[in-house]
Amino acid sequence: MAKSVIDRKHRTGLAQLLEPKDIKQGSLGDCYFLSALAGVVEKYPELVYRLFVLEKNPSHLFGVRLFIEGSWRTVVLDACFPVTRHGMFCGAQPHHQEIWVMLL
């Protein structure tokens, strides 16, 4: 099961200001990644911000630039994330409607 967390009309989700307080761990064992991400965002938020393709599109998709096998590639993602049977997100939790952590 998956649910979407973006406002389809206004396409909110990516914050203008990335902050460590946006990072909320879910039930996955990815604290090592999230703590490293918090450290980078605290000191160099613009580096993380540049990972996202920010052009709006009618399909409500997000592009995330990742360094995969020696080259930069853009991975296209939607805003539907897996949830538990109790309706909680399996991975990182959104801070308000900011989903940049969930996309990474």
N, CA, C and O of each residue as an XYZ file, in Angstrom:
416
protein
N       0.841     -1.169      0.000
C       0.000      0.000      0.000
C       0.888      1.235      0.000
O       1.951      1.235      0.621
N       0.471      2.268     -0.678
C       1.233      3.517     -0.722
C       0.255      4.678     -0.684
O      -0.893      4.559     -1.112
N       0.725      5.791     -0.170
C      -0.106      6.997     -0.200
C       0.761      8.172     -0.571
O       1.976      8.164     -0.376
N       0.113      9.182     -1.108
C       0.824     10.375     -1.566
C       0.783     11.443     -0.484
O      -0.209     11.569      0.234
N       1.855     12.210     -0.368
C       1.904     13.250      0.657
C       2.006     14.649      0.080
O       2.223     15.604      0.826
N       1.856     14.794     -1.225
C       1.962     16.148     -1.769
C       0.593     16.733     -2.045
O      -0.375     16.015     -2.297
N       0.535     18.027     -1.992
C      -0.654     18.773     -2.358
C      -0.627     18.880     -3.879
O       0.192     19.614     -4.431
N      -1.505     18.164     -4.555
C      -1.486     18.099     -6.009
C      -1.711     19.461     -6.670
O      -1.198     19.704     -7.762
N      -2.458     20.340     -6.034
C      -2.732     21.640     -6.641
C      -1.525     22.558     -6.589
O      -1.250     23.264     -7.559
N      -0.808     22.566     -5.492
C       0.282     23.510     -5.311
C       1.663     22.868     -5.403
O       2.679     23.562     -5.364
N       1.697     21.563     -5.524
C       2.939     20.792     -5.635
C       3.942     21.188     -4.558
O       5.104     21.481     -4.839
N       3.458     21.188     -3.311
C       4.370     21.414     -2.201
C       5.117     20.112     -1.935
O       4.768     19.067     -2.483
N       6.104     20.178     -1.124
C       6.831     18.968     -0.781
C       8.313     19.211     -0.622
O       8.924     18.726      0.332
N       8.903     19.956     -1.545
C      10.315     20.279     -1.402
C      10.421     21.623     -0.705
O       9.875     22.624     -1.167
N      11.126     21.631      0.403
C      11.269     22.858      1.171
C      12.195     23.829      0.459
O      13.074     23.418     -0.298
N      11.998     25.099      0.700
C      12.922     26.095      0.165
C      14.194     26.132      1.003
O      15.271     26.448      0.497
N      14.067     25.812      2.266
C      15.195     25.806      3.175
C      15.321     24.408      3.766
O      14.426     23.962      4.485
N      16.410     23.713      3.477
C      16.621     22.373      4.004
C      17.315     22.485      5.353
O      18.328     23.171      5.482
N      16.770     21.813      6.349
C      17.310     21.892      7.701
C      17.371     20.503      8.321
O      16.558     19.645      7.979
N      18.318     20.263      9.227
C      18.389     18.966      9.894
C      17.103     18.602     10.635
O      16.772     17.423     10.755
N      16.372     19.608     11.134
C      15.134     19.309     11.874
C      14.049     18.706     10.974
O      13.058     18.173     11.474
N      14.231     18.788      9.651
C      13.280     18.179      8.720
C      13.382     16.657      8.717
O      12.473     15.975      8.243
N      14.469     16.128      9.238
C      14.759     14.694      9.145
C      14.155     13.971     10.344
O      14.539     14.212     11.489
N      13.209     13.085     10.065
C      12.548     12.297     11.095
C      12.604     10.833     10.665
O      12.038     10.462      9.637
N      13.277     10.018     11.442
C      13.446      8.615     11.091
C      12.139      7.847     11.248
O      11.341      8.119     12.144
N      11.943      6.880     10.355
C      10.791      5.991     10.431
C      11.207      4.661     11.023
O      12.072      4.610     11.897
N      10.597      3.587     10.555
C      10.859      2.268     11.131
C      11.965      1.500     10.406
O      12.306      0.389     10.813
N      12.526      2.068      9.346
C      13.636      1.408      8.662
C      14.930      1.629      9.434
O      15.061      2.615     10.159
N      15.867      0.734      9.286
C      17.160      0.871      9.952
C      18.114      1.698      9.121
O      19.168      1.208      8.715
N      17.764      2.936      8.864
C      18.607      3.794      8.032
C      19.124      5.017      8.791
O      19.364      6.065      8.193
N      19.294      4.881     10.101
C      19.766      6.012     10.901
C      21.160      6.458     10.477
O      21.490      7.639     10.583
N      21.979      5.527      9.998
C      23.328      5.880      9.528
C      23.243      6.869      8.368
O      24.013      7.828      8.312
N      22.316      6.641      7.449
C      22.155      7.529      6.297
C      21.558      8.863      6.727
O      22.036      9.921      6.319
N      20.521      8.814      7.546
C      19.845     10.034      7.963
C      20.743     10.922      8.819
O      20.676     12.146      8.713
N      21.586     10.323      9.667
C      22.486     11.141     10.478
C      23.563     11.782      9.606
O      23.940     12.930      9.839
N      24.061     11.055      8.607
C      25.028     11.647      7.676
C      24.377     12.773      6.875
O      24.986     13.820      6.655
N      23.144     12.550      6.445
C      22.402     13.567      5.700
C      22.194     14.814      6.557
O      22.325     15.934      6.064
N      21.873     14.628      7.827
C      21.685     15.768      8.734
C      22.970     16.573      8.870
O      22.934     17.802      8.908
N      24.104     15.884      8.944
C      25.383     16.574      9.047
C      25.693     17.400      7.815
O      26.174     18.528      7.924
N      25.422     16.847      6.646
C      25.675     17.576      5.398
C      24.720     18.762      5.277
O      25.137     19.862      4.917
N      23.451     18.542      5.576
C      22.449     19.608      5.458
C      22.731     20.746      6.438
O      22.484     21.911      6.125
N      23.242     20.416      7.613
C      23.533     21.463      8.590
C      24.658     22.383      8.110
O      24.589     23.597      8.305
N      25.672     21.824      7.494
C      26.838     22.601      7.079
C      26.728     23.103      5.633
O      27.118     24.234      5.341
N      26.200     22.268      4.728
C      26.152     22.583      3.295
C      24.777     22.260      2.697
O      24.689     21.377      1.844
N      23.720     22.930      3.106
C      22.380     22.606      2.598
C      22.252     22.737      1.084
O      21.465     22.023      0.462
N      23.026     23.654      0.487
C      22.921     23.860     -0.961
C      23.374     22.627     -1.739
O      22.901     22.399     -2.853
N      24.279     21.832     -1.176
C      24.715     20.606     -1.861
C      23.564     19.613     -1.995
O      23.399     18.978     -3.037
N      22.784     19.488     -0.950
C      21.639     18.567     -0.981
C      20.536     19.153     -1.847
O      19.892     18.427     -2.605
N      20.312     20.453     -1.745
C      19.263     21.107     -2.533
C      19.494     20.912     -4.030
O      18.540     20.759     -4.793
N      20.758     20.917     -4.446
C      21.075     20.754     -5.868
C      20.838     19.339     -6.384
O      20.910     19.110     -7.592
N      20.561     18.392     -5.505
C      20.249     17.031     -5.943
C      18.867     16.938     -6.590
O      18.575     15.976     -7.300
N      18.024     17.928     -6.347
C      16.649     17.870     -6.823
C      16.453     18.677     -8.103
O      16.940     19.800     -8.228
N      15.733     18.082     -9.046
C      15.305     18.780    -10.254
C      14.016     19.488     -9.866
O      13.036     18.835     -9.505
N      14.005     20.807     -9.936
C      12.903     21.565     -9.355
C      11.873     22.076    -10.346
O      10.945     22.783     -9.953
N      12.012     21.739    -11.610
C      11.020     22.204    -12.568
C       9.677     21.514    -12.288
O       9.614     20.305    -12.065
N       8.617     22.314    -12.307
C       7.282     21.728    -12.129
C       6.896     20.983    -13.391
O       7.310     21.341    -14.494
N       6.104     19.949    -13.216
C       5.623     19.195    -14.363
C       4.196     18.734    -14.086
O       3.815     18.586    -12.925
N       3.411     18.506    -15.119
C       2.005     18.141    -14.918
C       1.805     16.749    -14.323
O       0.710     16.433    -13.858
N       2.827     15.927    -14.330
C       2.697     14.567    -13.799
C       3.000     14.476    -12.314
O       2.872     13.400    -11.729
N       3.395     15.568    -11.695
C       3.728     15.593    -10.267
C       4.838     14.609     -9.938
O       4.757     13.866     -8.960
N       5.866     14.614    -10.759
C       7.019     13.761    -10.534
C       8.187     14.605    -10.034
O       8.246     15.811    -10.275
N       9.108     13.956     -9.341
C      10.299     14.617     -8.838
C      11.512     13.959     -9.462
O      11.544     12.741     -9.634
N      12.497     14.751     -9.800
C      13.767     14.228    -10.274
C      14.803     14.400     -9.178
O      14.934     15.475     -8.593
N      15.540     13.327     -8.907
C      16.607     13.375     -7.910
C      17.891     12.945     -8.598
O      17.959     11.871     -9.195
N      18.909     13.793     -8.510
C      20.200     13.476     -9.127
C      21.044     12.677     -8.138
O      21.318     13.126     -7.025
N      21.446     11.490     -8.566
C      22.264     10.617     -7.729
C      23.505     10.185     -8.490
O      23.475     10.048     -9.713
N      24.585      9.973     -7.774
C      25.838      9.510     -8.370
C      25.820      7.993     -8.329
O      26.039      7.389     -7.279
N      25.555      7.375     -9.480
C      25.379      5.925     -9.565
C      26.425      5.345    -10.507
O      26.518      5.748    -11.667
N      27.205      4.403    -10.008
C      28.208      3.704    -10.803
C      29.098      4.657    -11.596
O      29.356      4.437    -12.779
N      29.560      5.704    -10.945
C      30.529      6.600    -11.547
C      30.007      7.754    -12.369
O      30.794      8.497    -12.955
N      28.681      7.925    -12.428
C      28.157      9.072    -13.180
C      26.873      9.583    -12.527
O      26.162      8.853    -11.837
N      26.604     10.876    -12.776
C      25.390     11.500    -12.252
C      24.211     11.093    -13.122
O      24.263     11.206    -14.346
N      23.160     10.624    -12.488
C      21.935     10.228    -13.190
C      20.730     10.828    -12.466
O      20.737     10.993    -11.247
N      19.711     11.145    -13.236
C      18.483     11.646    -12.639
C      17.494     10.494    -12.527
O      17.153      9.841    -13.514
N      17.047     10.266    -11.308
C      16.055      9.233    -11.027
C      14.716      9.938    -10.872
O      14.607     10.905    -10.117
N      13.698      9.465    -11.579
C      12.375     10.078    -11.529
C      11.531      9.333    -10.500
O      11.424      8.107    -10.536
N      10.933     10.097     -9.579
C      10.136      9.528     -8.492
C       8.780     10.210     -8.414
O       8.640     11.380     -8.769
N       7.791      9.472     -7.948
C       6.518     10.112     -7.633
C       6.478     10.316     -6.118
O       7.457     10.021     -5.431
N       5.385     10.804     -5.603
C       5.290     11.090     -4.173
C       4.444     10.059     -3.445
O       3.789     10.383     -2.454
N       4.450      8.832     -3.920
C       3.740      7.744     -3.250
C       4.768      6.891     -2.515
O       5.734      6.416     -3.112
N       4.556      6.701     -1.229
C       5.515      5.997     -0.387
C       4.836      4.829      0.318
O       3.650      4.915      0.640
N       5.559      3.742      0.566
C       4.966      2.586      1.248
C       4.604      2.932      2.692
O       5.300      3.696      3.362
N       3.506      2.352      3.147
C       3.034      2.573      4.512
C       2.793      1.235      5.202
O       2.628      0.201      4.554
N       2.778      1.282      6.520
C       2.470      0.094      7.311
C       0.966     -0.141      7.306
O       0.211      0.676      6.779
N       0.541     -1.219      7.872
C      -0.903     -1.492      7.929
C      -1.638     -0.501      8.824
O      -2.867     -0.434      8.814
N      -0.868      0.274      9.604
C      -1.454      1.297     10.476
C      -1.449      2.677      9.831
O      -1.837      3.663     10.458
N      -1.004      2.744      8.564
C      -1.007      4.006      7.839
C       0.191      4.898      8.075
O       0.195      6.050      7.641
N       1.215      4.389      8.758
C       2.442      5.164      8.996
C       3.425      4.876      7.860
O       3.481      3.760      7.344
N       4.191      5.888      7.480
C       5.197      5.685      6.442
C       6.273      4.731      6.949
O       6.671      4.790      8.113
N       6.736      3.858      6.070
C       7.758      2.878      6.452
C       9.125      3.520      6.644
O       9.862      3.146      7.556
N       9.463      4.463      5.811
C      10.779      5.104      5.873
C      10.732      6.383      6.668
O       9.990      6.502      7.643
N      11.532      7.340      6.245
C      11.583      8.637      6.909
C      10.193      9.278      6.908
O       9.403      9.080      5.985
N       9.921     10.031      7.935
C       8.615     10.667      8.096
C       8.658     12.093      7.557
O       9.685     12.762      7.672
N       7.556     12.569      6.969
C       7.550     13.950      6.471
C       7.511     14.946      7.623
O       6.863     14.700      8.641
N       8.191     16.049      7.465
C       8.127     17.157      8.423
C       7.169     18.160      7.807
O       7.489     18.785      6.796
N       6.007     18.317      8.400
C       4.901     19.068      7.806
C       4.626     18.429      6.443
O       4.302     17.242      6.399
N       4.737     19.146      5.349
C       4.548     18.536      4.033
C       5.850     18.484      3.250
O       5.832     18.339      2.027
N       6.962     18.597      3.932
C       8.264     18.541      3.269
C       8.672     17.083      3.095
O       8.761     16.336      4.069
N       8.918     16.686      1.859
C       9.215     15.273      1.605
C      10.597     15.040      1.016
O      10.879     13.948      0.524
N      11.460     16.042      1.057
C      12.765     15.881      0.430
C      13.550     14.732      1.042
O      14.265     14.031      0.326
N      13.434     14.521      2.348
C      14.140     13.407      2.991
C      13.581     12.081      2.515
O      14.335     11.137      2.283
N      12.281     12.002      2.369
C      11.639     10.774      1.915
C      12.066     10.429      0.492
O      12.220      9.252      0.164
N      12.255     11.418     -0.340
C      12.677     11.171     -1.712
C      14.104     10.637     -1.784
O      14.423      9.829     -2.657
N      14.954     11.083     -0.877
C      16.332     10.578     -0.873
C      16.377      9.191     -0.276
O      17.450      8.593     -0.183
